[in-house]
Amino acid sequence: IRHQGSIDLTERHAYADPPELHGGNGDRSDYIGLMVTAVRSPRVLDPSERAAEVLFGLIMVLTFTGTLSVADAGRADVRAMLIGALGCNLAWGVIDAVLYLMGALASKSRPRALTATDWQGALRVFLLVFLSTFPVALPFLLVPEPSTALRLSNAIAVAMLFVVGREYGRAIDLSPWAVGVCMVSLGAVLVA
């Protein structure tokens, strides 16, 4: 079991229910230790879920930036695209936060009430999704020439897809490089 704020259930074959249900020897020490650790350090999302949320956000922003025609895009077009991209990720963040709260409610025993920790978790999920779009949007706010801003934005998005794709690959026990390259390929198709 790792104690870096997370629990790796695969390393020692720990389960969320008593070991005798899984052919264990009835030694409850791992089970109790696991439950105490889980209660002490709740994690909003595991590493693969966090990386996936950022990847989804980046892909959504790229679908919006890909609609911008560099040849005849004016400031009004850039503004409309930015509002659309940020609005889309704002909505995605709200939806994910609500789904997080619904999941928290579903996993609670009676009485069903959301705690401050549940609300903080939902806020963290929202911020993760929404704020992951800002590095891609910044060139449109800082660079006056739309075509240069678009190229810079696309480069940032593709680089982020690679970095986050590698982290996702690491989190799901696949080759980080292979997943990173797959994400770059997806990004290249979206910006083409």
C-alpha positions in Angstrom: 0.0 0.0 0.0 1.3 3.4 -0.9 0.9 6.2 1.6 1.2 9.3 -0.7 -2.4 10.3 -0.3 -3.6 7.3 -2.3 -4.1 3.6 -1.9 -2.9 1.2 -4.5 -5.1 -1.8 -4.1 -3.2 -4.0 -6.5 0.1 -4.2 -4.7 -1.1 -6.2 -1.7 -4.4 -7.4 -3.1 -6.3 -5.5 -0.5 -10.1 -5.4 -0.8 -12.7 -3.1 0.5 -14.5 -6.0 2.3 -13.2 -8.6 4.7 -10.3 -10.8 3.4 -12.1 -14.1 4.0 -14.6 -13.2 1.2 -11.6 -13.3 -1.2 -10.0 -16.5 -0.1 -7.9 -14.7 2.5 -6.7 -16.3 5.7 -9.1 -14.3 7.9 -6.3 -11.9 9.0 -8.2 -8.6 9.2 -5.1 -6.4 9.8 -4.7 -5.4 6.1 -8.4 -4.9 5.8 -8.6 -2.6 8.9 -5.5 -0.8 8.0 -6.8 -0.2 4.5 -10.1 1.1 5.8 -8.4 3.5 8.4 -6.1 4.8 5.6 -9.1 5.3 3.3 -11.0 7.2 5.9 -8.0 9.4 6.8 -7.0 10.4 3.3 -10.0 10.6 1.0 -8.9 11.3 -2.6 -11.2 13.3 -4.8 -10.1 11.5 -8.0 -7.4 8.9 -8.5 -4.5 9.8 -10.8 -6.1 8.1 -13.9 -9.3 10.0 -13.4 -7.6 13.3 -12.9 -5.5 12.8 -16.1 -8.6 11.7 -18.0 -10.5 14.8 -17.0 -7.7 17.1 -18.2 -7.5 15.1 -21.4 -11.2 15.5 -22.0 -10.9 19.3 -21.3 -8.0 19.7 -23.8 -9.8 17.7 -26.5 -12.9 19.9 -26.1 -10.9 23.1 -26.4 -9.1 21.7 -29.5 -12.5 21.0 -31.1 -13.3 24.7 -30.7 -9.9 26.1 -31.7 -10.0 23.8 -34.7 -13.2 25.6 -36.0 -11.3 28.8 -36.3 -10.3 29.7 -39.8 -6.9 31.3 -39.7 -7.2 32.9 -43.1 -10.2 35.1 -42.3 -10.5 35.0 -38.5 -11.0 38.4 -37.0 -11.0 39.5 -33.3 -14.8 38.9 -33.2 -14.3 35.3 -34.4 -11.6 34.7 -31.9 -13.8 36.1 -29.1 -16.7 33.9 -30.1 -14.5 30.9 -30.2 -13.0 31.6 -26.8 -16.4 32.2 -25.3 -17.6 28.9 -26.8 -14.5 26.9 -25.6 -14.5 28.3 -22.1 -18.3 28.0 -21.9 -18.1 24.3 -23.0 -15.5 23.5 -20.4 -17.4 25.5 -17.7 -20.4 23.4 -18.4 -18.3 20.2 -18.4 -16.8 21.2 -15.1 -20.3 21.9 -13.6 -21.6 18.5 -14.9 -18.6 16.7 -13.5 -18.9 18.4 -10.1 -22.6 17.5 -9.9 -21.9 13.9 -10.9 -19.2 13.8 -8.2 -21.8 15.0 -5.6 -24.3 12.4 -6.9 -21.7 9.7 -6.5 -20.9 10.9 -3.0 -24.6 10.7 -2.1 -24.9 7.3 -3.6 -22.0 5.9 -1.6 -23.2 7.4 1.8 -25.1 5.3 4.3 -28.1 6.9 6.0 -28.6 9.7 6.6 -27.8 10.9 3.1 -26.2 14.3 3.5 -23.3 15.9 1.7 -20.4 17.0 3.9 -18.0 19.9 3.5 -15.5 17.4 2.1 -17.9 16.4 -0.6 -18.5 20.0 -1.6 -14.7 20.6 -1.6 -14.2 17.5 -3.8 -16.8 18.8 -6.2 -15.1 22.2 -6.4 -11.8 20.5 -7.0 -13.2 18.4 -9.9 -14.8 21.6 -11.4 -11.5 23.6 -11.1 -9.5 20.7 -12.6 -11.7 20.6 -15.7 -12.2 24.3 -16.1 -8.6 25.5 -15.4 -7.0 23.0 -17.6 -8.3 25.0 -20.6 -6.6 28.3 -19.7 -3.1 27.5 -21.0 -4.7 26.7 -24.4 -6.8 29.9 -24.3 -4.0 32.3 -23.2 -2.4 32.8 -26.6 -5.7 34.2 -27.9 -5.7 36.7 -25.0 -2.1 37.7 -25.3 -1.2 37.5 -29.0 -2.9 40.1 -31.2 -2.4 38.2 -34.5 -5.1 35.4 -34.7 -3.0 33.0 -36.9 0.0 33.2 -34.6 -2.2 32.8 -31.5 -3.9 29.8 -33.0 -0.6 28.1 -33.9 0.7 28.8 -30.4 -2.5 27.6 -28.8 -2.4 24.4 -30.8 1.3 23.8 -29.9 0.5 24.2 -26.2 -2.6 21.9 -26.4 -0.6 19.2 -28.2 2.3 19.5 -25.8 -0.2 19.2 -22.9 -1.9 16.2 -24.5 1.5 14.5 -24.6 2.4 15.3 -21.0 -1.0 14.4 -19.6 -1.2 11.4 -21.9 2.0 10.1 -20.4 0.7 10.5 -16.9 -2.5 8.8 -17.9 -0.5 5.9 -19.4 1.5 5.6 -16.2 -1.6 5.7 -14.0 -3.3 2.9 -16.0 -0.2 0.7 -16.3 0.3 1.2 -20.1 3.4 2.5 -21.8 3.5 6.3 -20.9 5.2 7.0 -24.2 2.7 5.1 -26.3 -0.3 6.8 -24.6 1.4 10.2 -24.9 2.1 9.6 -28.6 -1.6 8.5 -29.1 -2.8 11.7 -27.5 -0.5 13.8 -29.7 -1.8 11.9 -32.8 -5.4 12.7 -31.7 -4.4 16.3 -31.2 -2.7 16.5 -34.6 -5.9 15.2 -36.2 -8.0 17.8 -34.3 -5.8 20.7 -35.4 -5.3 19.6 -39.0 
